[in-house]
Amino acid sequence: MAATFFVNGSFVPEEQAQLHITDLGLLRAYGIFDFFRAMDGHPIFQEDHLDRFERSAELMGLTIPASREQLREIIAELIRLNPHALLGLKLVLTGGYSPDGFAPAETPNFFVIPKPFEFKSPDEGLHFMSVEHQRQLAEVKSLDYLLPIYLLRKQREIRADDVLYYENGLITESSRSNVFVVKGDTLITPAEGMLRGITRKHIIQFAPQILRVEERPVTLEETLQADELFTTGSTKRIVPVTKIDQKPIGTGHPGAVTRKLYELFLKYEQETI
């Protein structure tokens, strides 16, 4: 079945979903997005994602050309038109067709891309490559992924799956996800310098059932000495990280705490539907 997209007020077949080349998202990566899942027709944490989408737009000086209720209606119709058991929905807002190739236009471009996807197995540990870097406008879920895409060649050379950003000895996030350190009976995650993920938010809410939770500065050194490390995101849920720069984290295998939190998250997620 051909996919149906939403572009600037219209539902269109994927092959007709087009923007002009003067779009500022293309020319300058000036734009924002958000991504969430629908499972069996039910959007997961939709309101949290819409909150963040609206916040990113506000910080970037962009106006979403739809009310919250209209956004809900667009999403519901896309879920109906694209019936997949596991559907990803990517909302994108750009600076529009720039008159001079630099300044945002008065009218932004807004589109939504629905695509089916599969989760990565939580039993497979990831290998991170540490990179000293602070992402611009960390609170904004922007279109700018220049550095992590540039680093893909280096990642392949050392067989790394993703990067771990740090600055002045403190970790912040991965390129597309948040990170959590497990040390003893404590779960620790950075408090500043990263995008505040929706999965991260909900883990912080339910994890106190089994662990103490701390949001604070986290050094790269203590991350390397962690008992367990995992990454979180809408496309991942919870996935263990077993190596950083070829060095094993803990035992070098997915840990019991990460597995338990994953099980709790599945239950928590189902209760929200």
C-alpha positions in Angstrom: 0.0 0.0 0.0 1.4 3.4 -1.0 2.0 5.8 1.9 0.0 9.0 2.3 1.8 12.1 3.6 0.6 15.5 4.8 2.1 18.5 3.2 1.1 22.1 3.8 -2.6 21.4 4.4 -3.2 18.5 2.1 -3.0 14.7 2.3 -1.0 13.5 -0.7 0.5 10.2 -2.0 4.2 9.9 -1.1 5.3 10.4 -4.7 3.5 13.8 -4.8 4.9 15.0 -1.4 7.3 17.7 -2.6 8.8 21.1 -1.6 10.5 23.7 -3.7 14.4 23.8 -3.6 14.3 27.3 -1.9 13.0 25.7 1.3 15.2 27.0 4.2 15.3 23.5 5.8 17.2 22.3 2.7 19.3 25.4 2.2 20.3 26.1 5.8 18.9 23.2 7.9 16.6 25.8 9.5 13.8 23.8 10.9 12.5 21.5 13.6 10.9 18.1 13.8 9.5 15.7 16.3 9.0 11.9 16.0 6.7 9.5 17.8 5.1 6.1 17.3 1.6 4.8 16.8 1.1 1.2 17.9 -2.0 -0.6 16.5 -3.5 2.7 15.7 -2.7 4.3 19.1 -0.3 7.3 19.2 2.3 6.9 22.0 2.9 9.9 24.3 1.4 12.1 21.6 0.8 15.1 23.9 4.3 15.1 25.2 5.7 15.2 21.7 3.3 17.9 20.6 4.4 19.9 23.7 8.0 19.6 22.6 7.2 20.3 19.0 5.5 23.6 20.0 8.3 24.5 22.3 10.9 23.9 19.6 8.9 26.1 17.2 8.7 28.9 19.8 12.4 28.8 20.4 13.1 28.9 16.7 10.7 31.7 16.0 8.5 29.5 13.8 4.7 29.4 13.7 3.0 26.1 13.4 0.2 26.6 10.8 -2.2 24.4 12.8 -3.8 24.4 16.3 -3.2 21.6 18.7 -6.6 20.1 17.9 -5.8 20.3 14.2 -2.5 18.6 14.8 -4.4 15.8 16.6 -6.8 15.5 13.7 -4.0 15.3 11.1 -2.2 12.6 13.0 -5.4 10.6 13.5 -6.1 10.7 9.7 -2.5 9.7 8.8 -2.8 6.8 11.2 -6.0 5.8 9.5 -4.6 6.2 6.0 -1.4 4.3 6.8 -2.5 1.2 8.7 0.6 -0.4 10.1 1.0 -2.1 13.5 4.0 0.1 14.2 4.0 3.4 12.5 6.4 6.3 12.9 5.2 9.9 12.5 7.7 12.6 11.8 6.4 16.2 12.1 8.6 18.7 10.3 8.4 22.5 10.3 10.9 24.6 8.2 11.7 28.2 7.6 9.7 28.1 4.4 10.7 29.4 1.0 13.3 32.0 1.9 13.3 35.2 -0.3 17.1 35.5 0.0 18.2 32.0 0.9 18.9 33.0 4.5 16.0 34.7 6.3 12.9 32.7 7.1 9.8 33.3 5.0 6.6 34.6 6.5 4.9 31.2 5.8 6.7 28.1 7.0 6.5 24.7 5.4 4.8 22.0 7.6 4.6 18.3 6.7 4.2 15.0 8.3 5.9 11.8 7.2 4.4 8.4 8.3 6.6 5.4 7.9 6.5 1.8 9.4 9.6 0.8 11.3 11.0 -1.9 13.6 12.6 -1.7 17.0 16.2 -2.6 17.5 16.5 -5.7 19.8 17.1 -4.7 23.4 19.3 -7.8 23.8 22.0 -6.4 21.4 24.4 -4.0 23.1 25.5 -0.9 21.3 29.1 0.5 20.9 29.5 4.2 21.3 32.3 6.5 20.1 32.9 9.4 22.4 33.1 12.8 20.8 33.8 16.2 22.4 30.9 18.3 21.1 28.1 20.5 22.4 25.0 20.5 20.1 23.7 23.9 19.2 20.4 24.9 20.8 20.2 21.7 22.8 16.6 22.3 23.8 15.5 22.3 20.2 14.9 19.2 18.2 16.3 20.7 15.0 17.0 19.4 11.5 20.8 20.0 12.0 22.5 16.6 12.1 25.7 17.6 10.3 28.3 16.3 12.8 26.8 12.8 13.5 26.3 12.2 9.7 29.9 13.4 9.0 31.1 11.0 11.7 29.4 8.0 10.2 32.6 7.1 8.3 34.7 7.1 11.4 32.0 5.1 13.3 32.1 2.4 10.6 35.9 2.2 10.8 35.8 1.3 14.5 32.4 -0.5 14.2 30.6 1.9 16.5 26.9 2.3 16.4 26.6 5.9 17.5 28.3 8.8 19.3 28.4 9.9 22.9 28.8 13.7 23.2 30.7 15.2 26.0 32.1 18.7 26.8 34.5 19.7 29.5 34.5 16.2 30.8 30.7 16.0 31.1 28.5 13.8 29.0 25.3 15.2 27.5 23.6 12.9 25.0 24.0 10.6 22.0 23.3 11.9 18.5 19.6 10.8 18.6 19.0 9.7 22.1 19.5 10.3 25.8 21.8 8.3 28.1 21.5 6.8 31.6 24.2 5.5 33.9 23.5 2.7 36.4 25.8 2.6 39.4 24.9 0.4 42.3 21.3 1.2 43.3 21.3 4.6 41.5 20.2 5.6 38.0 21.9 8.8 36.8 21.3 11.0 33.8 22.6 14.4 32.7 20.5 17.3 33.7 21.7 19.9 31.2 23.1 20.3 27.7 20.8 17.8 25.9 17.4 17.5 24.4 14.9 16.4 27.0 13.6 13.2 25.5 10.1 11.9 26.0 11.2 8.4 26.8 13.7 9.9 29.2 10.9 11.8 30.9 8.8 8.8 31.5 11.7 6.6 32.7 12.5 9.2 35.3 8.9 9.0 36.4 8.6 5.2 36.9 12.3 4.2 37.7 12.0 5.2 41.4 10.0 1.9 41.8 13.4 0.1 41.8 16.2 2.7 41.9 17.2 6.1 43.2 17.2 8.6 40.3 19.6 11.5 40.0 19.6 14.2 37.3 22.9 15.9 37.6 26.3 16.5 35.8 27.7 13.2 34.8 31.4 12.9 33.9 32.8 10.8 31.1 35.0 9.1 33.5 32.2 7.9 35.8 30.3 6.8 32.6 33.2 4.6 31.7 33.1 3.1 35.2 29.4 2.5 35.2 27.9 -0.9 36.1 25.5 -0.5 33.2 24.8 2.1 30.5 21.8 2.5 28.3 20.3 4.8 25.7 16.7 5.8 25.3 14.5 7.2 22.5 11.2 6.9 20.7 12.7 4.6 18.1 14.6 2.6 20.7 12.7 2.5 24.0 15.7 1.3 26.1 18.8 -0.3 24.5 22.0 -1.2 26.5 25.3 0.3 25.6 28.1 -2.2 26.3 31.2 -0.5 24.9 32.6 3.1 24.6 35.7 3.5 22.4 36.2 -0.2 22.4 36.2 -0.4 26.2 33.6 -2.6 27.9 31.0 -1.0 30.2 30.5 -3.2 33.3 30.7 -6.8 32.2 30.5 -5.8 28.5 27.1 -7.4 28.2 23.5 -6.1 28.7 22.8 -5.8 32.5 20.0 -6.9 34.7 18.9 -3.4 35.7 18.6 -2.4 32.0 16.5 -5.5 31.3 14.2 -4.8 34.3 13.7 -1.2 33.3 12.9 -2.3 29.7 10.2 -4.7 31.1 8.8 -2.0 33.3 8.7 0.5 30.4 6.8 -2.0 28.2 4.2 -2.3 30.9 4.1 1.5 31.5 3.7 2.1 27.8 0.8 -0.2 27.5 -0.9 1.4 30.5 -0.8 4.8 28.7 -2.6 3.6 25.6 
